[in-house]
Amino acid sequence: MNAEFDYDLTRDQWEALKALRLPTAERRIRDRLTASLIALELAAMTGDGTVITAKGRSVLLRGSPQLWDLAA
């Protein structure tokens, strides 16, 4: 496994990361979740609010190994 994309995010953090793909007006993300994603460099603050970063998109596409276990 590539350690660059291996994140142990909570289910809420995964949901928040997925929600960042939506237009700003449609999001309902708690500040503490976005703060943790920003700290991990998976999201960034802009003038319009929080946006998903390229690193965040890569992590989201790769998914969570914990979620893979649930799907199996």
CNS distance restraints for C-alpha pairs under 8 A (distance, minus, plus):
assign (resid   1 and name CA) (resid   6 and name CA) 7.39 0.50 0.50
assign (resid   2 and name CA) (resid   6 and name CA) 6.52 0.50 0.50
assign (resid   5 and name CA) (resid  58 and name CA) 7.29 0.50 0.50
assign (resid   5 and name CA) (resid  59 and name CA) 5.44 0.50 0.50
assign (resid   5 and name CA) (resid  62 and name CA) 7.31 0.50 0.50
assign (resid   6 and name CA) (resid  59 and name CA) 7.68 0.50 0.50
assign (resid   6 and name CA) (resid  64 and name CA) 7.69 0.50 0.50
assign (resid   7 and name CA) (resid  59 and name CA) 7.67 0.50 0.50
assign (resid   7 and name CA) (resid  64 and name CA) 7.20 0.50 0.50
assign (resid   8 and name CA) (resid  64 and name CA) 7.33 0.50 0.50
assign (resid   9 and name CA) (resid  13 and name CA) 5.71 0.50 0.50
assign (resid   9 and name CA) (resid  14 and name CA) 6.32 0.50 0.50
assign (resid   9 and name CA) (resid  64 and name CA) 7.58 0.50 0.50
assign (resid  10 and name CA) (resid  14 and name CA) 6.35 0.50 0.50
assign (resid  11 and name CA) (resid  15 and name CA) 6.24 0.50 0.50
assign (resid  12 and name CA) (resid  16 and name CA) 6.12 0.50 0.50
assign (resid  12 and name CA) (resid  33 and name CA) 7.45 0.50 0.50
assign (resid  13 and name CA) (resid  17 and name CA) 6.07 0.50 0.50
assign (resid  13 and name CA) (resid  33 and name CA) 5.94 0.50 0.50
assign (resid  13 and name CA) (resid  34 and name CA) 7.98 0.50 0.50
assign (resid  13 and name CA) (resid  36 and name CA) 7.98 0.50 0.50
assign (resid  13 and name CA) (resid  37 and name CA) 7.30 0.50 0.50
assign (resid  14 and name CA) (resid  18 and name CA) 6.18 0.50 0.50
assign (resid  14 and name CA) (resid  60 and name CA) 7.69 0.50 0.50
assign (resid  15 and name CA) (resid  19 and name CA) 6.09 0.50 0.50
assign (resid  16 and name CA) (resid  20 and name CA) 6.37 0.50 0.50
assign (resid  16 and name CA) (resid  29 and name CA) 5.90 0.50 0.50
assign (resid  16 and name CA) (resid  30 and name CA) 8.00 0.50 0.50
assign (resid  16 and name CA) (resid  33 and name CA) 6.65 0.50 0.50
assign (resid  16 and name CA) (resid  34 and name CA) 7.06 0.50 0.50
assign (resid  17 and name CA) (resid  21 and name CA) 7.48 0.50 0.50
assign (resid  17 and name CA) (resid  37 and name CA) 7.45 0.50 0.50
assign (resid  17 and name CA) (resid  42 and name CA) 7.76 0.50 0.50
assign (resid  17 and name CA) (resid  43 and name CA) 7.79 0.50 0.50
assign (resid  17 and name CA) (resid  52 and name CA) 7.10 0.50 0.50
assign (resid  17 and name CA) (resid  56 and name CA) 7.32 0.50 0.50
assign (resid  17 and name CA) (resid  60 and name CA) 7.18 0.50 0.50
assign (resid  18 and name CA) (resid  22 and name CA) 7.90 0.50 0.50
assign (resid  18 and name CA) (resid  60 and name CA) 7.14 0.50 0.50
assign (resid  19 and name CA) (resid  27 and name CA) 6.18 0.50 0.50
assign (resid  19 and name CA) (resid  28 and name CA) 7.70 0.50 0.50
assign (resid  19 and name CA) (resid  29 and name CA) 7.32 0.50 0.50
assign (resid  20 and name CA) (resid  24 and name CA) 7.78 0.50 0.50
assign (resid  20 and name CA) (resid  27 and name CA) 7.08 0.50 0.50
assign (resid  20 and name CA) (resid  50 and name CA) 7.31 0.50 0.50
assign (resid  20 and name CA) (resid  51 and name CA) 5.92 0.50 0.50
assign (resid  20 and name CA) (resid  52 and name CA) 5.66 0.50 0.50
assign (resid  21 and name CA) (resid  51 and name CA) 7.70 0.50 0.50
assign (resid  21 and name CA) (resid  52 and name CA) 6.81 0.50 0.50
assign (resid  22 and name CA) (resid  26 and name CA) 6.27 0.50 0.50
assign (resid  22 and name CA) (resid  27 and name CA) 6.35 0.50 0.50
assign (resid  23 and name CA) (resid  27 and name CA) 6.80 0.50 0.50
assign (resid  24 and name CA) (resid  48 and name CA) 7.68 0.50 0.50
assign (resid  24 and name CA) (resid  49 and name CA) 7.24 0.50 0.50
assign (resid  29 and name CA) (resid  33 and name CA) 6.99 0.50 0.50
assign (resid  29 and name CA) (resid  34 and name CA) 7.04 0.50 0.50
assign (resid  30 and name CA) (resid  34 and name CA) 6.62 0.50 0.50
assign (resid  31 and name CA) (resid  35 and name CA) 6.03 0.50 0.50
assign (resid  32 and name CA) (resid  36 and name CA) 6.32 0.50 0.50
assign (resid  33 and name CA) (resid  37 and name CA) 6.35 0.50 0.50
assign (resid  34 and name CA) (resid  38 and name CA) 6.04 0.50 0.50
assign (resid  34 and name CA) (resid  43 and name CA) 7.15 0.50 0.50
assign (resid  34 and name CA) (resid  50 and name CA) 7.35 0.50 0.50
assign (resid  35 and name CA) (resid  39 and name CA) 6.18 0.50 0.50
assign (resid  36 and name CA) (resid  40 and name CA) 6.38 0.50 0.50
assign (resid  37 and name CA) (resid  41 and name CA) 6.22 0.50 0.50
assign (resid  37 and name CA) (resid  42 and name CA) 5.16 0.50 0.50
assign (resid  37 and name CA) (resid  43 and name CA) 5.41 0.50 0.50
assign (resid  38 and name CA) (resid  42 and name CA) 5.74 0.50 0.50
assign (resid  38 and name CA) (resid  43 and name CA) 4.63 0.50 0.50
assign (resid  38 and name CA) (resid  44 and name CA) 5.43 0.50 0.50
assign (resid  38 and name CA) (resid  45 and name CA) 7.67 0.50 0.50
assign (resid  41 and name CA) (resid  53 and name CA) 7.20 0.50 0.50
assign (resid  41 and name CA) (resid  55 and name CA) 7.06 0.50 0.50
assign (resid  41 and name CA) (resid  56 and name CA) 7.18 0.50 0.50
assign (resid  42 and name CA) (resid  52 and name CA) 6.15 0.50 0.50
assign (resid  42 and name CA) (resid  53 and name CA) 5.44 0.50 0.50
assign (resid  42 and name CA) (resid  54 and name CA) 7.55 0.50 0.50
assign (resid  42 and name CA) (resid  55 and name CA) 5.59 0.50 0.50
assign (resid  42 and name CA) (resid  56 and name CA) 3.87 0.50 0.50
assign (resid  42 and name CA) (resid  57 and name CA) 7.60 0.50 0.50
assign (resid  42 and name CA) (resid  59 and name CA) 7.85 0.50 0.50
assign (resid  43 and name CA) (resid  50 and name CA) 6.53 0.50 0.50
assign (resid  43 and name CA) (resid  51 and name CA) 5.50 0.50 0.50
assign (resid  43 and name CA) (resid  52 and name CA) 4.33 0.50 0.50
assign (resid  43 and name CA) (resid  53 and name CA) 5.02 0.50 0.50
assign (resid  43 and name CA) (resid  56 and name CA) 6.24 0.50 0.50
assign (resid  44 and name CA) (resid  50 and name CA) 5.53 0.50 0.50
assign (resid  44 and name CA) (resid  51 and name CA) 5.44 0.50 0.50
assign (resid  44 and name CA) (resid  52 and name CA) 6.39 0.50 0.50
assign (resid  44 and name CA) (resid  53 and name CA) 6.41 0.50 0.50
assign (resid  45 and name CA) (resid  49 and name CA) 5.57 0.50 0.50
assign (resid  45 and name CA) (resid  50 and name CA) 4.47 0.50 0.50
assign (resid  45 and name CA) (resid  51 and name CA) 6.34 0.50 0.50
assign (resid  46 and name CA) (resid  50 and name CA) 6.00 0.50 0.50
assign (resid  46 and name CA) (resid  51 and name CA) 7.03 0.50 0.50
assign (resid  52 and name CA) (resid  56 and name CA) 5.67 0.50 0.50
assign (resid  52 and name CA) (resid  57 and name CA) 6.64 0.50 0.50
assign (resid  53 and name CA) (resid  57 and name CA) 6.25 0.50 0.50
assign (resid  54 and name CA) (resid  58 and name CA) 6.30 0.50 0.50
assign (resid  55 and name CA) (resid  59 and name CA) 6.27 0.50 0.50
assign (resid  56 and name CA) (resid  60 and name CA) 6.04 0.50 0.50
assign (resid  57 and name CA) (resid  61 and name CA) 6.08 0.50 0.50
assign (resid  58 and name CA) (resid  62 and name CA) 6.16 0.50 0.50
assign (resid  59 and name CA) (resid  63 and name CA) 6.03 0.50 0.50
assign (resid  60 and name CA) (resid  64 and name CA) 7.89 0.50 0.50
assign (resid  63 and name CA) (resid  67 and name CA) 7.26 0.50 0.50
assign (resid  63 and name CA) (resid  68 and name CA) 7.70 0.50 0.50
assign (resid  64 and name CA) (resid  68 and name CA) 6.39 0.50 0.50
assign (resid  65 and name CA) (resid  69 and name CA) 6.50 0.50 0.50
assign (resid  66 and name CA) (resid  70 and name CA) 6.77 0.50 0.50
assign (resid  67 and name CA) (resid  71 and name CA) 6.39 0.50 0.50
assign (resid  68 and name CA) (resid  72 and name CA) 6.27 0.50 0.50
